[in-house]
Amino acid sequence: MALATSQFSRNSNRMEPSENLHAIIVVIILWSSMFEGSQLLPDGIYIEKLKREIVSMGKTPINGDVTSGDLALRSEEGMVNATSLCFAILAVKMCMKTRFDKRPERPVDMGLKSIWFNGAENIKVQTTLPDNFDKTKETDVIIHGYLVDTSLAEIRDLANILKKKGHNVMLIDWGKGAEVNYRQAATNVQTVGAYVYMILVKNKIPWDKIHLIGQGLGAHAAAEAGKLAKGKINRITGLDPASPLFEDTDFAISKESAKFVDIIHTDARPFGYGMKKPCGHLDVYVNGGRRQPGCTYNPKKPVRIHALKRATFSKACGHLKAVAYYVETARDNCKLRACKCTWKKFLASKCSRDKCVYWGYDTKEGSAGTYYGVTATAFPYCRTDGSE
């Protein structure tokens, strides 16, 4: 999304905050000029008013920093203003890049919303910042992936556990945008990531208190927010980040997405939905990272992008296990360890204990490398590690 400068721009195939707003604004104004000045948008905002606001952004000091001549906004407030206007005039498809031959959908079409979780006893949670919101506490933002939403039992369990720990908990629901064909859902993560970033900045939540937890495609949405934040987000956890269309690209989740990025691999391709290669500061391959206990696999049918749909995704048992495992590690009575060695040595209990760490919720920031760990075959998943 072309909103501000960034250190992370590398090529034209990824979201590049370093691009200026000039082309975007020209396109938006040309697009909006097709309408009469009195015509109302669905949210009741006049296009003419928005055009004036957009144009004035090039002259108005934003947080003491006047925007440059090419309208490349250099402040967080400026980026949020641009994002808000882009969302307001429903021109997201003109503000973001084409990926996988698709343009990202509009927030209104995706049913995109933020939900501040108040606890399991209050499922009808509020979408505005709670009055008792404490910015000194950790803020956990949970982003679901493909063909699921925030009603997923494991996501609700995780939210409830984190809330009981005294954290601020926000759920990002983009269920409608995740129910479309996979290519469309994959490009929709741009909108989701920009939305998350906008919410965090508008509410002035300290970067060092933010932990984004993304499942599947949600991990890449978290990465989009992280790139807009220029890597200032404290921690991003990827729960089996989606592999199709993202493996070996520079817009997938990576070490650059946050100060600390930890990844849990459970369902690696070619026969699973998750990323195979390490992509974080710390990557944990649970039970080998490919096949999970209790899940069935068909070695003759590797995952194919064009065939991804609800019927096939319902078999993504191993992919969703990453969420279940993470929930387990967040419980006070469960500590799971992984060791920095090969999978073969781990199975043979030949890993050194001084190279083992707790993984999941208890992962210590600063840990780095590729680790292997195991779980019990069924819930509860706690099990001792394979080290000596």
C-alpha positions as CSV (number, residue, x, y, z in Angstrom):
1,M,0.0,0.0,0.0
2,A,1.6,3.3,-1.1
3,L,1.4,5.3,2.1
4,A,4.9,6.2,3.4
5,T,8.6,5.5,3.2
6,S,10.0,2.2,4.4
7,Q,13.3,0.4,4.6
8,F,11.7,-2.9,3.5
9,S,10.9,-2.1,-0.2
10,R,12.8,-4.4,-2.5
11,N,10.9,-5.0,-5.7
12,S,7.6,-4.4,-7.5
13,N,6.0,-7.7,-6.4
14,R,5.5,-6.6,-2.8
15,M,3.6,-3.9,-1.0
16,E,5.9,-0.8,-1.1
17,P,5.2,1.9,1.5
18,S,8.1,3.9,-0.1
19,E,6.0,4.8,-3.2
20,N,4.5,8.2,-3.1
21,L,0.8,9.0,-3.0
22,H,0.7,11.1,-6.2
23,A,-0.4,8.4,-8.6
24,I,-2.9,7.0,-6.1
25,I,-4.5,10.4,-5.5
26,V,-4.7,11.1,-9.2
27,V,-6.4,7.8,-9.8
28,I,-8.8,8.3,-6.9
29,I,-9.7,11.8,-8.0
30,L,-10.3,10.7,-11.6
31,W,-12.4,7.8,-10.4
32,S,-14.4,9.9,-8.1
33,S,-14.9,12.6,-10.7
34,M,-17.3,10.3,-12.5
35,F,-19.8,11.0,-9.8
36,E,-21.8,14.1,-9.2
37,G,-20.6,16.3,-6.2
38,S,-23.9,15.6,-4.4
39,Q,-23.8,11.9,-4.7
40,L,-23.4,10.0,-1.4
41,L,-21.3,7.0,-0.8
42,P,-22.7,4.1,1.2
43,D,-21.3,5.5,4.4
44,G,-22.8,9.0,3.7
45,I,-19.6,10.8,2.9
46,Y,-19.5,13.3,0.0
47,I,-16.9,12.5,-2.7
48,E,-16.3,16.2,-3.2
49,K,-15.4,16.6,0.5
50,L,-13.1,13.7,0.4
51,K,-11.4,15.0,-2.8
52,R,-10.7,18.3,-1.0
53,E,-9.3,16.4,2.1
54,I,-7.1,14.3,0.0
55,V,-5.6,17.2,-2.0
56,S,-5.1,19.2,1.2
57,M,-3.0,16.5,2.6
58,G,-0.1,17.7,0.4
59,K,-0.1,21.1,2.2
60,T,-1.2,20.4,5.7
61,P,1.5,19.9,8.5
62,I,1.0,16.4,10.0
63,N,2.4,16.1,13.5
64,G,4.8,18.9,12.8
65,D,6.1,17.4,9.6
66,V,4.9,19.0,6.4
67,T,4.4,16.4,3.6
68,S,6.8,16.6,0.7
69,G,5.9,17.9,-2.7
70,D,5.2,14.4,-4.1
71,L,2.8,13.8,-1.1
72,A,4.9,10.9,0.3
73,L,3.6,11.0,3.9
74,R,6.4,10.7,6.5
75,S,4.4,10.3,9.7
76,E,2.3,7.5,11.2
77,E,-0.6,10.0,11.5
78,G,-0.3,10.8,7.8
79,M,-0.3,7.1,6.9
80,V,-3.4,6.6,9.0
81,N,-5.2,9.5,7.4
82,A,-4.4,8.2,3.9
83,T,-5.5,4.7,4.9
84,S,-8.7,6.0,6.4
85,L,-9.5,8.1,3.3
86,C,-8.7,5.1,1.0
87,F,-11.1,2.9,3.0
88,A,-13.8,5.6,3.3
89,I,-14.1,6.2,-0.4
90,L,-14.1,2.5,-1.0
91,A,-11.2,2.7,-3.4
92,V,-9.0,0.0,-1.8
93,K,-8.6,-1.7,-5.2
94,M,-6.9,1.5,-6.4
95,C,-4.7,2.0,-3.4
96,M,-3.1,-1.5,-3.3
97,K,-1.2,-3.7,-5.5
98,T,-2.5,-6.5,-7.8
99,R,-1.2,-9.8,-6.5
100,F,-1.9,-13.2,-7.9
101,D,-4.0,-11.5,-10.7
102,K,-6.4,-10.2,-8.1
103,R,-7.0,-6.8,-6.4
104,P,-7.7,-6.8,-2.7
105,E,-11.4,-6.4,-1.7
106,R,-12.8,-3.5,0.2
107,P,-13.2,-3.7,4.0
108,V,-17.0,-3.4,3.7
109,D,-17.1,-6.4,1.3
110,M,-14.8,-8.5,3.6
111,G,-16.9,-7.7,6.7
112,L,-13.6,-6.5,8.2
113,K,-13.8,-5.5,11.8
114,S,-11.8,-5.4,15.1
115,I,-13.3,-7.0,18.2
116,W,-12.0,-6.1,21.6
117,F,-12.5,-9.4,23.5
118,N,-14.0,-9.1,26.9
119,G,-14.1,-12.7,27.9
120,A,-15.9,-16.0,27.0
121,E,-18.9,-14.9,29.1
122,N,-19.4,-11.9,26.8
123,I,-19.3,-13.1,23.2
124,K,-21.0,-10.0,22.0
125,V,-17.9,-8.0,22.4
126,Q,-17.4,-4.3,21.6
127,T,-15.7,-3.1,18.5
128,T,-14.5,0.2,20.0
129,L,-11.6,0.7,22.4
130,P,-12.8,-0.2,25.9
131,D,-13.0,2.6,28.4
132,N,-10.7,0.7,30.8
133,F,-8.1,-0.1,28.1
134,D,-4.7,-0.1,29.8
135,K,-1.9,0.8,27.3
136,T,0.8,-0.4,29.8
137,K,-0.4,-4.0,29.3
138,E,0.5,-6.3,26.4
139,T,-2.0,-6.0,23.5
140,D,-2.5,-9.3,21.7
141,V,-4.0,-9.1,18.2
142,I,-5.3,-12.4,16.8
143,I,-5.8,-12.7,13.0
144,H,-7.4,-15.8,11.5
145,G,-6.6,-17.4,8.2
146,Y,-8.3,-19.0,5.2
147,L,-11.9,-20.3,5.4
148,V,-12.2,-19.7,9.2
149,D,-13.2,-16.8,11.3
150,T,-13.1,-15.6,14.9
151,S,-15.7,-18.1,15.9
152,L,-13.1,-20.9,15.6
153,A,-13.1,-22.6,19.0
154,E,-9.3,-22.5,19.3
155,I,-9.2,-18.8,18.6
156,R,-11.8,-18.2,21.2
157,D,-9.9,-20.3,23.7
158,L,-6.7,-18.5,23.1
159,A,-8.4,-15.1,23.4
160,N,-10.0,-16.1,26.7
161,I,-6.7,-17.4,28.1
162,L,-4.8,-14.3,27.2
163,K,-7.6,-12.1,28.6
164,K,-7.4,-13.9,31.9
165,K,-3.6,-13.2,32.0
166,G,-4.6,-9.5,32.1
167,H,-3.7,-8.8,28.4
168,N,-5.7,-6.5,26.1
169,V,-7.0,-8.9,23.4
170,M,-8.3,-7.9,20.0
171,L,-9.7,-10.2,17.3
172,I,-9.5,-9.3,13.7
173,D,-12.4,-10.8,11.8
174,W,-12.3,-10.8,8.0
175,G,-14.4,-13.9,7.5
176,K,-16.1,-12.9,4.3
177,G,-12.8,-12.0,2.7
178,A,-11.4,-15.4,3.8
179,E,-14.2,-17.4,2.3
180,V,-13.6,-16.5,-1.4
181,N,-11.3,-18.4,-3.7
182,Y,-7.8,-18.7,-2.4
183,R,-6.1,-16.3,-4.8
184,Q,-8.5,-13.5,-3.7
185,A,-8.1,-14.3,-0.1
186,A,-4.4,-14.3,-0.4
187,T,-4.4,-10.7,-1.9
188,N,-6.9,-9.6,0.7
189,V,-4.3,-9.8,3.4
190,Q,-3.0,-6.4,2.2
191,T,-6.3,-4.8,3.3
192,V,-6.3,-6.7,6.6
193,G,-2.7,-5.7,7.4
194,A,-3.3,-2.0,6.6
195,Y,-6.5,-2.1,8.7
196,V,-4.6,-3.6,11.7
197,Y,-1.9,-1.0,11.4
198,M,-4.5,1.8,11.2
199,I,-6.2,0.5,14.4
200,L,-3.0,0.3,16.3
201,V,-1.8,3.8,15.4
202,K,-5.1,5.5,15.8
203,N,-5.4,4.1,19.3
204,K,-1.7,5.0,20.0
205,I,-0.9,1.6,21.3
206,P,2.9,1.4,22.1
207,W,4.7,-0.7,19.6
208,D,6.7,-2.5,22.4
209,K,3.4,-3.7,23.9
210,I,2.0,-5.3,20.7
211,H,2.0,-9.0,19.9
212,L,0.3,-10.0,16.6
213,I,-0.7,-13.7,16.3
214,G,-1.6,-14.8,12.8
215,Q,-2.9,-18.1,11.7
216,G,-2.3,-19.3,8.1
217,L,-3.0,-16.3,5.8
218,G,-3.4,-14.3,9.0
219,A,0.4,-14.6,9.6
220,H,1.0,-12.7,6.3
221,A,-1.6,-10.1,7.2
222,A,0.3,-9.5,10.4
223,A,3.5,-9.2,8.3
224,E,1.8,-6.5,6.2
225,A,1.0,-4.5,9.4
226,G,4.6,-5.0,10.5
227,K,6.0,-3.7,7.3
228,L,3.8,-0.5,7.5
229,A,5.1,-0.2,11.1
230,K,8.7,-0.4,9.7
231,G,9.4,-3.4,11.9
232,K,8.6,-1.6,15.2
233,I,6.0,-4.1,16.4
234,N,7.5,-6.0,19.3
235,R,6.5,-9.6,18.3
236,I,4.7,-11.5,15.6
237,T,3.8,-15.2,15.9
238,G,3.0,-17.1,12.8
239,L,0.9,-20.2,13.3
240,D,1.7,-22.4,10.3
241,P,1.9,-19.4,7.8
242,A,0.2,-20.3,4.6
243,S,2.6,-21.5,1.9
244,P,0.6,-21.4,-1.4
245,L,1.6,-18.2,-3.3
246,F,3.8,-17.0,-0.4
247,E,6.7,-19.4,-0.1
248,D,9.9,-17.8,-1.5
249,T,8.3,-14.3,-1.9
250,D,9.4,-11.1,-0.3
251,F,5.8,-10.2,0.9
252,A,5.5,-13.3,3.1
253,I,6.1,-13.1,6.9
254,S,9.8,-12.8,7.6
255,K,12.4,-11.6,10.2
256,E,11.8,-8.1,9.0
257,S,8.1,-8.1,10.0
258,A,8.8,-7.3,13.7
259,K,11.5,-7.0,16.3
260,F,10.9,-10.7,17.1
261,V,9.2,-13.2,14.8
262,D,8.5,-16.8,15.9
263,I,7.0,-19.4,13.7
264,I,5.3,-22.7,14.4
265,H,5.4,-25.2,11.5
266,T,2.9,-28.1,11.5
267,D,1.7,-28.8,7.9
268,A,4.5,-28.1,5.4
269,R,4.0,-28.5,1.7
270,P,3.9,-30.3,-0.7
271,F,1.2,-32.3,1.0
272,G,0.2,-29.6,3.5
273,Y,-0.8,-25.9,3.6
274,G,2.0,-24.4,5.6
275,M,5.4,-23.0,4.7
276,K,8.3,-25.4,4.6
277,K,11.3,-23.1,4.9
278,P,12.3,-21.1,8.0
279,C,11.0,-17.6,7.9
280,G,11.3,-16.1,11.4
281,H,14.0,-15.5,14.0
282,L,12.9,-18.7,15.6
283,D,11.2,-21.5,13.7
284,V,9.8,-24.6,15.5
285,Y,8.9,-27.7,13.5
286,V,6.4,-29.5,15.7
287,N,6.4,-33.3,15.3
288,G,8.7,-32.8,12.3
289,G,6.5,-29.9,10.9
290,R,4.8,-32.0,8.2
291,R,2.4,-34.6,9.7
292,Q,0.6,-34.3,13.0
293,P,-0.7,-37.1,15.2
294,G,-4.4,-37.8,14.6
295,C,-4.5,-36.2,11.1
296,T,-4.7,-38.2,7.9
297,Y,-2.7,-37.4,4.8
298,N,-2.8,-38.5,1.2
299,P,0.7,-38.7,-0.2
300,K,-0.6,-38.9,-3.7
301,K,-2.4,-35.5,-3.6
302,P,-0.1,-32.5,-3.0
303,V,-1.9,-29.2,-2.3
304,R,-2.9,-27.4,-5.5
305,I,-3.8,-23.7,-5.4
306,H,-6.6,-24.0,-8.0
307,A,-8.2,-26.8,-5.9
308,L,-8.2,-25.0,-2.6
309,K,-11.8,-24.7,-1.4
310,R,-13.8,-25.6,1.7
311,A,-14.2,-29.2,0.8
312,T,-10.4,-29.7,0.7
313,F,-9.5,-27.3,3.4
314,S,-11.7,-29.2,5.8
315,K,-9.0,-31.8,5.7
316,A,-6.4,-29.3,6.8
317,C,-6.1,-30.9,10.2
318,G,-2.4,-30.4,10.5
319,H,-2.6,-26.8,9.4
320,L,-5.0,-25.9,12.2
321,K,-3.1,-27.9,14.8
322,A,-0.7,-25.0,15.1
323,V,-3.5,-23.0,16.8
324,A,-4.4,-25.8,19.1
325,Y,-0.7,-26.3,20.1
326,Y,-0.3,-22.6,20.7
327,V,-3.4,-22.5,22.9
328,E,-1.9,-25.4,24.9
329,T,1.4,-23.6,25.5
330,A,-0.5,-20.5,26.7
331,R,-2.1,-22.5,29.6
332,D,-0.3,-22.1,32.9
333,N,0.1,-25.9,33.3
334,C,1.8,-26.6,30.0
335,K,5.4,-26.0,28.9
336,L,6.6,-27.5,25.6
337,R,10.3,-27.6,24.7
338,A,12.0,-27.7,21.3
339,C,15.7,-28.3,20.6
340,K,18.1,-26.8,18.2
341,C,19.3,-29.8,16.3
342,T,18.1,-32.1,13.5
343,W,14.8,-33.9,13.5
344,K,16.6,-37.3,13.4
345,K,18.7,-36.5,16.4
346,F,15.7,-35.1,18.3
347,L,13.8,-38.4,17.8
348,A,16.9,-40.3,19.0
349,S,17.0,-38.0,22.2
350,K,20.5,-36.9,21.2
351,C,19.9,-33.1,21.4
352,S,21.8,-31.2,24.0
353,R,19.6,-29.6,26.7
354,D,21.5,-26.3,26.6
355,K,20.1,-25.9,23.1
356,C,16.5,-26.3,24.0
357,V,13.9,-23.6,24.5
358,Y,10.2,-23.3,25.4
359,W,8.2,-22.7,22.3
360,G,4.8,-21.2,21.7
361,Y,3.5,-18.6,24.1
362,D,6.5,-19.0,26.4
363,T,9.1,-18.4,23.7
364,K,11.7,-16.0,24.9
365,E,12.4,-13.0,22.7
366,G,16.0,-13.2,21.5
367,S,15.9,-17.0,20.8
368,A,16.9,-17.7,17.3
369,G,17.4,-20.7,14.9
370,T,15.5,-23.8,13.8
371,Y,14.1,-26.1,16.5
372,Y,12.3,-29.4,16.7
373,G,9.8,-30.5,19.3
374,V,7.0,-33.0,19.9
375,T,3.6,-33.1,21.4
376,A,1.3,-35.8,22.8
377,T,-0.8,-37.5,20.2
378,A,-4.0,-36.0,21.6
379,F,-5.2,-33.3,23.9
380,P,-3.7,-32.3,26.2
381,Y,-0.7,-32.0,24.0
382,C,2.0,-31.5,26.8
383,R,4.9,-33.9,26.6
384,T,8.5,-33.9,27.7
385,D,11.1,-33.1,25.1
386,G,13.5,-35.4,23.4
387,S,16.7,-34.0,24.8
388,E,19.2,-35.6,27.1
